[in-house]
């Protein structure tokens, strides 16, 4: 059931973002905070849309932590709204805005919730360590927080199994690799013995490639460039 209702971003879009990140790397390195570890965001094959952004842990939440620079490591702390920009631009060609009058509600996207396939915090990679071979845990997986290929759209009420059920999570790992290859920072090969025997029987919703996708993604990348330049200045 989850395979039939889960929306993945099309591989061609992911590849486009990956290539654009190669061009953006130098520009971002010129504007970001001096304490930021860029390799945690713009690593080989990275499709991270908002480098610098990550989820905080509780002790990092000060009075005004949201969307502000955390000076200890130069990252920008966010509560999970910035990953929504990706689907907002791809669907409607505009930035995410919440609330009853925001675009997320008026567009119908509020009927869905976002799910991260792979963990984007260092302490959330226990299953990855169990089912992947040759894992590098030195580089923090912060870039996966706004990685286009790592964020799927699932109708509300159906995302919990992707967080808590091992067999389901492994199926989503395999689906990710089938669509995009292994573009996940720090992970080697998926252990084939860990893939459920019924995986090949699953039916997956095919990713959609809209005719105007490049225009919308260019708007998204222009938005990220302007936002990050203002924020880090």
C-alpha positions in Angstrom: 0.0 0.0 0.0 2.8 2.5 0.9 4.5 1.8 -2.4 1.4 2.8 -4.3 0.8 6.1 -2.4 4.3 7.4 -1.9 5.6 10.2 -4.1 9.3 10.3 -4.9 10.9 13.2 -6.8 11.9 12.2 -10.3 15.5 11.0 -10.8 16.1 13.6 -13.6 15.3 16.4 -11.1 17.6 14.9 -8.6 20.4 14.7 -11.1 19.8 18.3 -12.1 20.1 19.5 -8.5 23.2 17.5 -8.1 24.8 19.1 -11.1 23.7 22.6 -10.0 25.3 21.9 -6.6 28.7 21.4 -8.3 28.4 25.0 -9.6 27.1 26.3 -6.3 29.8 24.8 -4.1 32.3 27.7 -4.5 29.7 30.4 -4.2 28.3 28.8 -1.0 31.8 28.4 0.5 32.3 32.1 0.1 29.2 33.1 2.0 28.7 30.4 4.7 29.8 30.6 8.3 33.5 30.0 8.9 32.7 27.1 11.4 30.5 25.2 8.9 31.6 21.8 7.6 30.6 22.1 4.0 31.3 18.4 3.3 28.3 17.5 5.5 26.1 19.2 3.0 27.8 19.4 -0.4 29.4 16.0 -0.7 29.9 13.9 -3.9 26.5 13.4 -5.6 24.8 15.7 -3.1 21.3 16.9 -4.0 21.0 18.9 -0.8 18.8 21.9 -1.6 19.6 24.1 1.4 23.2 23.5 2.6 23.7 24.6 6.1 20.2 23.7 7.3 19.6 20.9 9.9 17.3 19.9 12.7 18.5 20.8 16.2 18.7 18.6 19.2 16.9 19.8 22.4 19.9 21.3 24.1 20.6 23.5 21.0 17.2 25.2 21.2 17.6 28.7 22.6 14.9 31.3 22.9 15.2 32.2 19.2 16.8 29.2 17.6 14.5 28.7 14.6 16.0 29.6 11.2 19.0 31.2 12.9 22.7 30.4 12.7 24.0 28.1 15.4 27.4 29.7 16.0 29.0 26.5 17.4 29.1 24.8 14.0 27.7 27.5 11.6 24.6 25.5 10.7 21.0 27.0 10.5 18.5 25.3 12.7 15.1 24.5 11.4 11.9 22.7 12.6 11.2 20.8 9.4 9.6 23.6 7.3 12.5 24.1 4.9 12.3 20.6 3.4 8.7 21.6 2.4 10.1 24.3 0.1 11.2 21.5 -2.3 7.7 20.1 -2.8 6.1 23.6 -2.7 8.2 24.8 -5.6 7.9 21.6 -7.5 4.1 21.5 -7.1 3.2 25.2 -7.2 6.3 27.1 -8.2 6.4 29.1 -5.0 8.0 29.0 -1.6 6.4 27.2 1.3 4.0 29.1 3.6 2.0 27.6 6.4 -1.2 28.4 8.2 -4.8 28.5 7.0 -4.0 31.1 4.4 -0.6 29.7 3.3 0.1 27.9 0.1 0.6 24.6 1.8 -3.1 24.5 2.7 -4.6 26.1 -0.4 -2.6 23.8 -2.7 -3.8 20.7 -1.0 -0.3 19.7 0.1 -1.5 19.8 3.7 -3.2 16.4 3.0 0.3 15.0 2.9 3.2 14.7 5.2 6.9 14.6 4.5 9.0 11.6 5.4 12.8 11.3 5.3 14.0 8.0 4.0 17.4 8.1 5.6 18.3 9.6 8.9 19.6 13.1 8.9 20.9 13.2 12.4 24.1 11.3 13.6 22.1 9.5 16.3 19.3 8.4 13.8 21.4 6.0 11.7 21.2 2.8 13.8 19.3 0.8 11.1 21.6 2.1 8.4 24.6 0.8 10.4 22.9 -2.6 10.6 21.9 -3.0 6.9 24.7 -1.2 5.0 28.3 -2.2 4.4 31.3 0.1 4.8 29.7 2.9 6.7 31.6 6.2 7.3 30.2 7.8 10.5 32.7 10.6 10.6 30.8 12.9 8.3 27.5 14.1 9.8 24.4 13.4 7.6 23.0 16.9 7.9 22.7 17.4 4.1 20.0 14.7 4.0 17.6 17.0 5.9 16.9 18.9 2.6 18.1 16.3 0.2 15.5 16.2 -2.7 15.8 12.4 -3.1 15.6 11.8 0.6 12.2 13.5 1.1 9.1 11.6 0.0 5.5 12.8 0.2 2.9 10.4 1.8 -0.8 11.0 2.5 -1.4 12.0 6.1 -1.7 9.1 8.5 0.5 6.6 6.6 4.0 7.8 7.3 4.6 6.2 10.7 5.7 2.8 9.3 8.5 4.5 7.5 9.8 5.7 10.8 9.4 2.6 13.0 9.2 -0.6 11.0 12.5 -2.1 10.0 11.2 -4.1 7.0 9.4 -1.0 5.6 12.4 1.2 6.1 14.7 -1.2 4.3 12.3 -1.4 1.4 12.4 2.4 1.1 16.2 2.3 1.2 16.2 -0.2 -1.7 13.7 1.9 -3.6 15.9 4.9 -3.2 18.9 3.1 -4.6 16.9 1.7 -7.5 15.8 5.3 -8.4 18.9 7.3 -7.7 21.8 5.0 -7.1 23.7 5.4 -3.8 24.0 9.2 -3.3 23.8 9.0 0.5 26.7 10.4 2.4 28.7 7.8 4.4 26.9 4.7 3.2 28.4 1.9 1.2 26.5 -1.0 -0.3 23.1 -2.2 1.0 23.4 -5.7 2.3 21.1 -7.7 -0.1 20.4 -10.3 2.6 18.5 -7.6 4.6 16.0 -6.8 1.9 12.6 -8.5 2.5 11.9 -11.4 0.1 8.7 -9.8 -0.9 10.3 -6.5 -2.0 10.1 -7.5 -5.7 6.3 -7.9 -5.4 5.8 -4.3 -4.3 4.2 -1.9 -6.8 5.6 1.6 -6.6 4.1 4.9 -7.7 6.2 6.1 -10.6 7.8 9.6 -10.1 6.2 12.4 -12.1 8.3 14.7 -14.4 6.2 17.8 -15.1 6.8 19.6 -18.3 7.8 22.8 -16.5 9.9 21.1 -13.8 13.1 22.9 -14.7 11.6 26.3 -14.5 10.2 25.5 -11.0 13.5 24.0 -9.8 15.4 27.0 -11.1 13.1 29.2 -9.0 13.8 27.0 -6.0 17.5 27.2 -6.4 17.3 31.0 -7.0 15.3 31.2 -3.8 17.9 29.2 -1.8 20.8 31.3 -3.1 19.1 34.5 -2.1 18.0 33.2 1.2 21.3 31.7 2.2 23.2 34.8 1.2 21.0 37.0 3.3 21.0 34.6 6.3 24.8 34.1 6.4 25.5 37.8 5.8 
